[in-house]
Amino acid sequence: MTPETWMDLVNWMLLALGAAMAGGTGVALFRFHRTGLFPGQPIDDDGNPVGTPSIPSAWVKVAGGGILVLWGLAGLASGEIFGF
């Protein structure tokens, strides 16, 4: 593989990873907003959620995914690795 191909591969991987992080966590936050439960959050016998979810850390994950998406797009647009 040529160096350009490796750079494109890394940039596409950054783009895909960021989109998965931002999209998946964003959907989980939307579900929490609608139902009050995160996906996979345990509930007790009465149907009440166990534990408290960390909403700020979920938003940080969405923001981090968005940054990775922008970083991957910048790398693809510039034709260099990591956009530099």
N, CA, C and O of each residue as an XYZ file, in Angstrom:
336
protein
N       0.840     -1.185      0.000
C       0.000      0.000      0.000
C       0.883      1.245      0.000
O       1.945      1.278      0.622
N       0.430      2.230     -0.691
C       1.165      3.491     -0.741
C       0.880      4.303      0.519
O      -0.132      4.084      1.184
N       1.761      5.231      0.846
C       1.524      6.068      2.031
C       0.204      6.835      1.971
O      -0.448      7.042      2.994
N      -0.186      7.256      0.762
C      -1.450      7.976      0.634
C      -2.621      7.079      1.003
O      -3.594      7.535      1.605
N      -2.531      5.818      0.647
C      -3.600      4.877      0.975
C      -3.687      4.683      2.481
O      -4.786      4.627      3.032
N      -2.550      4.579      3.153
C      -2.548      4.436      4.607
C      -3.119      5.677      5.279
O      -3.855      5.578      6.261
N      -2.777      6.848      4.744
C      -3.301      8.082      5.326
C      -4.821      8.149      5.162
O      -5.533      8.540      6.087
N      -5.308      7.770      3.995
C      -6.752      7.759      3.780
C      -7.429      6.764      4.709
O      -8.502      7.039      5.247
N      -6.809      5.620      4.895
C      -7.375      4.597      5.781
C      -7.480      5.117      7.214
O      -8.510      4.936      7.864
N      -6.434      5.753      7.706
C      -6.465      6.308      9.062
C      -7.527      7.388      9.176
O      -8.258      7.434     10.165
N      -7.622      8.251      8.183
C      -8.623      9.323      8.225
C     -10.036      8.765      8.182
O     -10.908      9.256      8.899
N     -10.285      7.750      7.360
C     -11.607      7.131      7.328
C     -11.926      6.439      8.651
O     -13.071      6.443      9.101
N     -10.903      5.843      9.270
C     -11.126      5.196     10.573
C     -11.473      6.235     11.638
O     -12.357      5.996     12.461
N     -10.794      7.379     11.639
C     -11.146      8.458     12.568
C     -12.578      8.909     12.348
O     -13.330      9.111     13.302
N     -12.949      9.064     11.092
C     -14.294      9.494     10.748
C     -15.335      8.481     11.227
O     -16.347      8.868     11.812
N     -15.099      7.200     10.988
C     -16.054      6.164     11.392
C     -16.145      6.045     12.908
O     -17.240      5.915     13.455
N     -15.013      6.087     13.582
C     -15.014      5.989     15.042
C     -15.751      7.166     15.670
O     -16.548      6.984     16.590
N     -15.490      8.358     15.180
C     -16.166      9.537     15.708
C     -17.662      9.504     15.460
O     -18.445      9.874     16.334
N     -18.067      9.064     14.270
C     -19.492      8.989     13.955
C     -20.189      7.956     14.830
O     -21.319      8.176     15.268
N     -19.528      6.833     15.089
C     -20.125      5.818     15.955
C     -20.252      6.322     17.392
O     -21.272      6.102     18.046
N     -19.217      6.995     17.875
C     -19.273      7.530     19.242
C     -20.371      8.572     19.380
O     -21.199      8.493     20.288
N     -20.377      9.542     18.484
C     -21.346     10.630     18.583
C     -22.764     10.128     18.317
O     -23.696     10.498     19.031
N     -22.929      9.304     17.311
C     -24.259      8.807     16.966
C     -24.842      7.886     18.013
O     -25.989      8.060     18.425
N     -24.073      6.913     18.446
C     -24.567      5.955     19.430
C     -24.879      6.581     20.770
O     -25.914      6.294     21.372
N     -23.990      7.433     21.238
C     -24.220      8.094     22.525
C     -25.352      9.110     22.411
O     -26.121      9.295     23.355
N     -25.454      9.766     21.263
C     -26.558     10.698     21.050
C     -27.909     10.002     21.084
O     -28.865     10.533     21.649
N     -27.998      8.818     20.484
C     -29.240      8.047     20.518
C     -29.545      7.596     21.946
O     -30.705      7.597     22.358
N     -28.524      7.212     22.698
C     -28.734      6.815     24.098
C     -29.239      7.996     24.923
O     -30.115      7.828     25.771
N     -28.695      9.189     24.682
C     -29.172     10.382     25.387
C     -30.608     10.714     25.004
O     -31.388     11.152     25.849
N     -30.962     10.511     23.745
C     -32.338     10.738     23.311
C     -33.285      9.769     24.006
O     -34.366     10.156     24.450
N     -32.868      8.494     24.099
C     -33.705      7.518     24.802
C     -33.845      7.880     26.274
O     -34.927      7.752     26.847
N     -32.754      8.332     26.888
C     -32.819      8.741     28.291
C     -33.791      9.908     28.456
O     -34.540      9.962     29.431
N     -33.778     10.828     27.516
C     -34.688     11.980     27.581
C     -36.151     11.527     27.484
O     -37.021     12.079     28.158
N     -36.415     10.514     26.636
C     -37.790     10.042     26.459
C     -38.265      9.144     27.592
O     -39.393      9.289     28.061
N     -37.414      8.210     28.042
C     -37.868      7.171     28.978
C     -37.289      7.306     30.375
O     -37.840      6.743     31.321
N     -36.194      8.035     30.529
C     -35.542      8.120     31.828
C     -34.568      6.992     32.093
O     -34.032      6.887     33.196
N     -34.325      6.139     31.098
C     -33.397      5.019     31.229
C     -32.385      5.042     30.095
O     -32.719      5.335     28.947
N     -31.140      4.728     30.440
C     -30.142      4.508     29.414
C     -30.278      3.081     28.920
O     -30.729      2.223     29.678
N     -29.906      2.788     27.677
C     -29.928      1.405     27.210
C     -29.007      0.538     28.066
O     -27.845      0.878     28.284
N     -29.534     -0.573     28.542
C     -28.753     -1.488     29.373
C     -28.682     -1.116     30.830
O     -28.041     -1.820     31.610
N     -29.328     -0.018     31.231
C     -29.300      0.391     32.638
C     -30.161     -0.577     33.451
O     -31.312     -0.820     33.090
N     -29.627     -1.130     34.534
C     -30.411     -2.099     35.314
C     -31.577     -1.426     36.039
O     -31.509     -0.255     36.411
N     -32.646     -2.197     36.230
C     -33.805     -1.732     36.988
C     -34.077     -2.717     38.112
O     -33.743     -3.898     38.012
N     -34.689     -2.222     39.188
C     -35.009     -3.106     40.307
C     -36.351     -3.789     40.052
O     -36.933     -3.647     38.977
N     -36.841     -4.537     41.056
C     -38.076     -5.300     40.902
C     -39.298     -4.416     40.683
O     -40.286     -4.866     40.103
N     -39.248     -3.172     41.135
C     -40.369     -2.254     40.979
C     -40.320     -1.476     39.658
O     -41.226     -0.692     39.375
N     -39.282     -1.681     38.853
C     -39.150     -0.989     37.581
C     -38.429      0.336     37.662
O     -38.431      1.102     36.699
N     -37.805      0.622     38.808
C     -37.057      1.864     38.979
C     -35.602      1.662     38.575
O     -35.034      0.597     38.817
N     -34.992      2.678     37.958
C     -33.588      2.522     37.553
C     -32.661      2.413     38.763
O     -32.873      3.062     39.788
N     -31.631      1.580     38.622
C     -30.630      1.399     39.667
C     -29.424      2.259     39.310
O     -28.924      2.185     38.188
N     -28.954      3.068     40.247
C     -27.797      3.929     40.005
C     -28.209      5.202     39.292
O     -29.345      5.358     38.846
N     -27.261      6.092     39.204
C     -27.511      7.362     38.522
C     -26.624      7.448     37.290
O     -25.414      7.241     37.383
N     -27.207      7.750     36.146
C     -26.394      7.870     34.929
C     -25.576      9.150     34.939
O     -25.945     10.135     35.579
N     -24.476      9.123     34.232
C     -23.600     10.287     34.144
C     -23.881     11.021     32.838
O     -23.287     10.724     31.802
N     -24.784     11.972     32.906
C     -25.179     12.724     31.711
C     -24.027     13.593     31.187
O     -23.794     13.606     29.978
N     -23.297     14.323     32.050
C     -22.194     15.149     31.512
C     -21.130     14.331     30.788
O     -20.610     14.772     29.763
N     -20.795     13.144     31.302
C     -19.780     12.339     30.621
C     -20.297     11.824     29.279
O     -19.513     11.619     28.353
N     -21.599     11.614     29.169
C     -22.161     11.204     27.878
C     -22.053     12.341     26.868
O     -21.742     12.103     25.702
N     -22.306     13.570     27.302
C     -22.170     14.708     26.392
C     -20.715     14.921     25.994
O     -20.439     15.339     24.870
N     -19.787     14.642     26.894
C     -18.357     14.742     26.554
C     -18.014     13.709     25.480
O     -17.223     13.981     24.577
N     -18.615     12.526     25.585
C     -18.372     11.490     24.581
C     -18.943     11.904     23.221
O     -18.317     11.655     22.191
N     -20.110     12.525     23.207
C     -20.688     13.026     21.956
C     -19.779     14.097     21.355
O     -19.519     14.090     20.151
N     -19.298     15.012     22.190
C     -18.409     16.073     21.698
C     -17.093     15.490     21.187
O     -16.584     15.921     20.152
N     -16.545     14.517     21.905
C     -15.310     13.869     21.453
C     -15.501     13.166     20.120
O     -14.616     13.206     19.264
N     -16.647     12.522     19.934
C     -16.941     11.889     18.650
C     -17.056     12.911     17.533
O     -16.599     12.672     16.415
N     -17.665     14.050     17.834
C     -17.767     15.108     16.837
C     -16.401     15.650     16.442
O     -16.157     15.958     15.275
N     -15.520     15.762     17.420
C     -14.159     16.229     17.127
C     -13.427     15.229     16.237
O     -12.722     15.624     15.309
N     -13.592     13.928     16.516
C     -12.960     12.914     15.672
C     -13.500     12.961     14.243
O     -12.746     12.794     13.284
N     -14.804     13.189     14.105
C     -15.390     13.301     12.765
C     -14.767     14.482     12.026
O     -14.364     14.347     10.870
N     -14.688     15.626     12.679
C     -14.096     16.798     12.034
C     -12.629     16.578     11.694
O     -12.153     17.020     10.648
N     -11.911     15.888     12.589
C     -10.499     15.598     12.357
C     -10.328     14.687     11.144
O      -9.446     14.906     10.314
N     -11.183     13.657     11.047
C     -11.125     12.765      9.893
C     -11.472     13.476      8.598
O     -10.830     13.249      7.573
N     -12.489     14.341      8.636
C     -12.858     15.095      7.440
C     -11.747     16.053      7.019
O     -11.476     16.212      5.828
N     -11.106     16.689      7.997
C     -10.002     17.588      7.674
C      -8.857     16.822      7.038
O      -8.232     17.308      6.095
N      -8.579     15.640      7.541
C      -7.522     14.818      6.957
C      -7.841     14.375      5.541
O      -6.961     14.364      4.680
N      -9.102     14.008      5.291
C      -9.481     13.615      3.945
C      -9.442     14.792      2.992
O      -9.049     14.643      1.835
N      -9.845     15.956      3.465
C      -9.859     17.139      2.592
C      -8.444     17.602      2.245
O      -8.189     18.050      1.127
N      -7.529     17.492      3.207
C      -6.171     17.964      2.965
C      -5.301     16.918      2.280
O      -4.263     17.244      1.705
N      -5.726     15.670      2.343
C      -4.933     14.607      1.737
C      -3.743     14.195      2.574
O      -2.863     13.485      2.088
N      -3.698     14.625      3.822
C      -2.602     14.277      4.716
C      -3.165     13.582      5.938
O      -4.366     13.642      6.200
N      -2.306     12.933      6.675
C      -2.753     12.194      7.842
C      -3.080     13.162      8.974
O      -2.335     14.108      9.228
N      -4.176     12.923      9.637
C      -4.648     13.707     10.765
C      -4.880     15.176     10.428
O      -4.969     16.007     11.332
N      -4.978     15.506      9.160
C      -5.256     16.876      8.769
C      -4.089     17.839      8.884
O      -4.278     19.052      8.787
N      -2.870     17.315      9.092
C      -1.700     18.191      9.231
C      -0.848     18.135      7.975
O       0.183     18.805      7.897
